Amino acid sequence: MRSQIEIGTDSAQQAVAIDVAELLATRLLVQGNSGSGKSHLLRRLLEQSAGLVQQVVIDPEGDFTSLADQFDHVVIDAAAHSSREIEALAGRVRQHRVSVVLALDELEVEQQIRCAAIFLAALFDAPREHWFPALVVVDEAQMFAPAAAGELAEDTRRMTLSAMTNLMCRGRKRGLAGIVATQRLAKLAKNVAAEASNFLMGRTFLDIDMQRAADLLGMDRRQAERIRDLQRGHFLGLGPAISRHPIAVQIGSVQTGGKNAAEDLTPLPTATGADLEALLHDELAKEAAEPLPRAAVRVQRSVDVEQEISRRGVSEAERPAASHTSDRSTSSESESASASAPDIDEHAVMRIIGELAAEDGSTFQSAAALFRSFAMRCRQARVPSAHIDMVHFRRLFAYASAGLERLDSATRETIERLAEDVPDDVLAPYLTLAVAAAQGLATPDEEELARVYGTSSPSRIRRLLDHLERQGLIVVREEFGGGRTVTVYGLDAAASRDNQAAMAHRDQAVL
């Protein structure tokens, strides 16, 4: 079976090949500033090797979803799945050897990072019988393996660094070959970059990135200037899968395209100023008042993706037996659990969680630390808690942090139903907004939302509100005067920072 693929041509117009079999054992690092042609290079590599090896693409911008149009890739829309589904899908990807693109473009940045970390960890933790060879391409790798913490939550940073380090350091023996692409070498964790033995370095202008790229290519400072002068789509390659000496490569053409905006100049509209103004302002207030469509509808794709993966990897003859075994196992487990389940005091459990949520700084702790503290307090109080796992605990903790118990049962049930599809990591601030809206109170300010979200960064709260709005969960109206109106989709009440002032003004008018 052939393992050589043509990636492009050298300065003498001779074909430059990459040995895929060697690449599986030695990994690849791609670097280049925005516009240098990294995505084009990755697309060429994926297209040429599509028939040789399984491919898994971590795609934060959704650029590689077009691979499904001409190849057998399955697109997994991360925004349409829960964390458990993402983990299960990763297991099926390894089991059935299906090439997939994990599209993260509909998620907020930190959710992208957590989702990718969960997916990569599940790929790595697959059972030994599923250790088939696969190329794992991670675009914008500096997001998933940052050299510095930045604004990431500490538990998120540890999670993603662990997943990326396992991929690049220990993945080879499990069949996983990491291909990481980054705009900034200086922002990529060194222990991740250091595990690659093959390099394709594109144009970069910052001295710190240029010097690091030159060091990896074995070039001195004078030769490093070549990196700055590279044209778009031109790279310097080195490594056992490419060449034993640095070689200039012009990347070849591709069959599929990304979804980037057109980069060429296009003529401006020829309409008059009055017509253009009308286009901008016509029915503006009506459009702004309409809630965004709920993103939760897209969850229906979850079943479709799982069925597609199973259809490609499992024969029809195997399915009935597997289903029968699963049903019998589930039934047996259910009977065993019901027979041995202790008396459960839900009020005592919620009291302990409420006390934990009320403590100063509790929301800034990691979920694992909170869960350990909860389990310890339950043991001390002799309250059974084995029926509550980490996922269930996180939601109950969010309920307590948001003060959901202050509402009447009907309103509480309505909000819980609306929150069913809200991801765990943004559930607490969403519930805080919903509780305030249900009570007709002023919108919680950024400080309060930051407290329940476990951050001290106002910018993260603004991004959070934007994310919730894009998901169709809330409608936010920001006013330049400083007011903010938040409507929770599905609730009749609207929360506003100006509510209290308006009520006071109305009361004064009555007097």
N, C-alpha and C positions, 0 to 999 in steps of 0.2 A: 504493500500500500504506500502510495507516495506521501511524503510529509513536507515537501518543499512547496511554498507558495510565493508568487511574485508580488513584491510590495511596491516596486517602482523601478527606476533606472538610475544609474550613476552618471557622473559627468561625461563619460564616454558613450552614453546611451546604451550601456550594457545592462541587462536585467539584474536586479538585486533581489535575492530570495531570502525568505525567512524559513528556517527549519522548525516546523510546528512541534515535532517530537522533542527537539532540543529546547524549545521555548517552554514546553510543559514542565521541564525540569529546572529551568533557570530564570523564569519570570522576566517581566519587561517594565521599564519605566519610560514614560513619554512626558516630555516637558516642552512648553512653548507658551509665549504670551498669547492673549486673546487675539484671534485673527491670524495665527501662525499656521493653522491647518491641522491642529490636533484631532479634531472630530473627523476630519476627512481621512486622516491616517488610520484612526481606529475603525472607521467604516470600511476602508479598503481591507484592512486586516481581517475584520469580521466576515466580509463578503467572500474573500478568497478562501478562508478556512471553514466556511459554513458546512461544507460537505465532509469535513475531515474530523471534526471534534465538536463536542457539546460546548455551547457558549452561554454564559450568564452575564448580562450587562446591567450594571447599576447606573441608572440614567437619571440624574437629578433635573435635567432640563427637558426630558421627553424627546430628545433629538433622534434617538435610535429606534423609535417605535415603527418607523417605515420599513425596518428589516422584515417585519411580518408580511409586507406586501409581496415580496419576491422569494422569501425563504420561509422555513418552517418554524420561525420564532413565535412564541406565544407572549403577548403583552400582558403583564400583570399591572393593573392600575392600583397602585398602593393606597390611594385615597379611598378606594372602594372596599377595603379589607380591614379587619381588626388585627391586632398584633398576633393573636393566636392563629388566625387564618394565614397570615404572612409566614409564620413559623411552619405551619402544616404544609403550605405550598412549597416552601424550600425543601422540605423532606421529600415531597413528591417529585420535585424537579430532579433531585439526585437519584431517586429510585427509578424513574422512568426515562432519564437521560434526555429530557426535553430542553431545547434551547429557549431561553426566555429573556425578555427585557423587563426589568423592574422599573416602571415609570413612576418617578417621585415628584413630577412637576406640579401636581395639585396640592402638595403638602407644604406647610410652613417649614422653614429651614431646620429647626430643631427636630421636628417630626420626621423630616427626610432622614436626618442622621440616625435617629433611633430606629426607624423602620429598616434602613439599610443594615444597621448593626444586628438587629434581630434576624434578618434574612441571612446575612453572612454567617452568623453564629450557628444557625440551624443547618446551613450547608456544611459547615465544618464538623458539626456534631452528628452527622448522618452515620448510621451503622456501617460497620466495615464492609458488609456485602454490597453497599452502594457506593463504594469509593471508585467510581469511574472517572476517567480523565475529563477535565473541563477547563476551558479558559474563563476566568472571572475578570471581566473588564470593569474597572471603577473609574468613571469620569469625574472630573473635579475632585480629585482625591484629597486635596488640602482641606476640604470640608469634613471628610470622614476620618482623616488622620492628621489633625492639626498639631503643629509644633508647639502652640501656646493655647491656653484655655480660652481666652477671649471671653465672650458672653455666654458660652455654653455652661449649662448646669454641670456640676462636677460628676454626677453619676452618669450623665449622658456622655461626657468626654471619656470617662473610663470604659464605658460600654463599647463605644465605637473604636477606641484605640485597641482594646482587647480583640475585637473582631478583625480589624485590619492587620494587626500584628500576627494573629493566628493564620490569617490568609497568606501573608507573605513569608512568615517564618516557618510555619509547621504545615501549611496546606499542601506542600508538594507530595508528602507521603500519603495524603488522603486524596490525591488526584487533582487537587485544585491548583491551578497556575494563575497567579495574580498578574494582571496588567493594569497598572495605575497610571493615570494621566493627570497632570497638574499644570496650572498656569504659573505657580510660584514654588520653586523648589525650596526656598527659604521658609515657606509656610507649611511644608510637608514634614511630618515627623521623621527624624533621621533613621530611627530603627525600622521604619517601613521602607523608606527609599533604599536603605543599605542592603536589603535582601535581594534586590534585583541585580541580575548579572548582565542583562541586555539593556541598551539605552538607545533612544531615538530623541535627539535634542533639537528642538526648533528654535526659531528666532526669539530672543529675549534681550531686553535693553537695560535692565537693572544690573549693576555691577555684582551685587551679592549673588543673584541667580546665575549670572553668566559665569562667574568664577567657580561656583559649585558644579555647574554643568561641565565646565572645562576639566575640573578635577576628576569627575566621573569618567570622562572620555580620555584621561591621561594626557591632556594638552597643557602647555605652559601659558603664562599670562598673555604673551604676544599672540599665540595661536588662538586664544580665546576670543579675540576680536572677530573671528570668522562667524561666531554664533550670532553676533549682533547684525552681521551683514547678510544673513540668510534670507532668501525670498520666501514668500508664503508658499507652503506646500513642500518646502525643502527642509531636510533634516540631516543631522550627522548621526550615523549609526555605529554602534560597537557592541560586541558581545558574541558569545559562542553560537547563538542562533542566527546571527546576522553576518558579522565579519570579525576577524581577529585584529584588524586595525581599523581606525576611524575611517568611515566612508561616507561621502555625500550622496544622499538619496533624494530624488524627486519622486514624490508619491504618485502612483498611477491613478487612473480614473475610477469612478465608482458607479454602481448601477442604481443605488437608491439615494435619496436626498433627505436633508433635515428639514426642520420647520422654521429655520431662521428667517428673519425679515430680509427683504431684498437689500443688498448692499450697494447696488449701482444707483446712480442718480436717475430720478424719474421726474417728468414734468409736473409742475404744481397745478392745482385746479385753476381753471380760467374764469370761474364765476366772479361776479362783482362782490364788493365788500358787503353790501346789504344782504345779498343771497347767502354769503358765508356766515354772516351773523345770525341769520334766520336758521340756518342749519344747526348752529351751536345751541341756540336758545329755545327752539320750538319744542313745546311741551316738556321743558326741562324739569319743572317742579313735579309733574306727574310721574316722569320716569324715576326721579330720585326717591319718590315716596313708595314706589313699588318694591316689595321684598324680593330679594334674589331667590331663584329657584333652589330648593333644598338639594344639597349634594348627596344626601343620604339615599336618594332614589338610585344612585349609581351602584349601590351595594349589590344590586341584582347581578352585576357582572361577576361577583365572587363565585357563584355556582358555575357560571359558564367557564371560567378559567380552570377551576378544579376539574370539571368534566373534560375539558380539552386536554389537560395534562394526562388525566387517567386514560382518555381514549387513545392517545398516542402511545402510551406505554404498557397498557394492560390488555391482554386478549380477552375476547368475550367469554372464553371458556373458564378463565380464572375468576371472573367477577362473582358468579353465584356462590362458589365455595368460600371466597373471602368474605362475602356479605353474610353468609350463614354463620361462619366462625365468629365474625364481629358481633352479630346479633346475640349469639349464644353467650359470648363473653360479657357483653353489656348487661344481659339479663341476669347472669350469675353475679356480677359485681353489684347490681342494684339490689338483689335479694340479700346479699351479704351485708351491704351497707345499711339497709333498712333494719336488719336483724340486730346489728350491733350499735346503732346510732344512740348516743346518750340523750337525755333530756336537754333541750336547747332553750336557754333563757335569752331571747333576743334583746329584751330590755336591758339586761346586764351587759350584754355585748356592746350595745349602742352607748350605754353610759360610759363604759371604759374608752370607747373610741372618741366620744365627746370630750372626755377629760383630756385625752391625748391631744385632740385638735385644739383645745383651748389653751394649751401651754404656749408660752412665748417661744417663737422660733421653730415650732414643730413643723410648719410647712416648708421650712428650708432644709429639713433633713431628707435623706434619700428614702425611697419607699421601702427598701430592704431594712433600714435601721428602724423605721417606724413599725414595720411589721414584727420585727423581733421584740420591740418594746411592748407592742400589743399582746403578743403571745405570752410574754413573761408576766404581764399584769393579769392576764386571764388565769394563768396557773396560780398566781398568788391569791387571787380572789376565788379560786376553785370554780371558774366559769368555763364550761366546755367551749372550745374554739376551733376544733379540728375541722369543722365543716366550712370554715372560712379560709380560702386560699389567698394568695397575694393579690390576684386580680380583683376578687370580691372585696378584699380589705381596702384597696385603693379607692373604689367607688364609695364605700361606706365612709371612709375618711373624708372624701370630697363632700359628701352629704353633710357631715358634721361641720366641716370647715365653713361651708356656705350658710349654715343655719337653717337647713331645710326643715328641721323639726319645729320651727316656729310657725309654720303654716298649717292650715287645717288639712285634714286628710284628703279631701277632694282635690285641692290645689296641689298638694304634695304629689299625689298620684299623677296628675297632669304633667307636672314638671319632670317627674321620673320617666314618664313615657316619652316625653320630648327628648330627654337626655340619653335614651337607649343607644343611639348611634354616635354619641359624642365620644371621642377618644379619651382615655383615662387621663392623659397628661394635661388636657385643657378642660377637664370636667369641672374642677372646683371654681375657676373664674366664671365659666358659663353658668353654673348654678347660682353663684353669687349675683350675677346680673338678673337671672330669672327670679330669684327670691325678692330682690328689690323691686323688680317690675310687678310682680304679683301683689306686693304690699303697697304699691303706689308710691314708693319712696324715691328719693333722688338717686340717680345713677351712682354706684360706688366709684369713688375717685381712683386715680391710678395707684395711689399708695395702698388702698385697700385691696385692689385687684392684684397688685404685686405681692402683698402679704399672702393671700390664699394661693397664688401661683408659685410662691417660693423663689422670688427674685427681687433684686434691688434695682433693676434696670427699667426705667420708664419706657425706653425704646422697645423693649421686648413686649411690654403691655400693649403698645400701639400696634406692633406687628401681630400680636395675639388677637386684638379686636379686628384687625383687617382680615386675618385668617378665618375667624369665626363668621365674618360677614361673607367672605367668598364661599364658605361652605353652606351658606343659606340658613345659618342658625340664628343670626341677629341682623338687624338693620341699624347702621350707625349714621348719624348725621352730625358732622362737625361744623361748628359755626366759627367764623373768624373772631367773633367777640369772645370766644372762650367757652361757649356752651356746647354741650354734647347731649344728644338725644339717642337713647338706645331702645330699640324695640326688639323684644324676644319673639322670634317667629313662633306662632302658635298660641301666644298669650294675648289676651285682650288689653292688658295693662301696658303702658309705656313708661320707661324710666327716664328722667331728665335731671340734669344738675340744677335746672332752673325751676323745678317743681316747687320746692319749698318757698322760693322767693315769690313765685306766682300765687301760691296759696296765701302767703302772708299779705300780699298786695290785695287779693280778693277780700280777705277778712277785714282789712282796713277800710276798704271801700264800703263794705256792708255797715261797719260801725259809723 
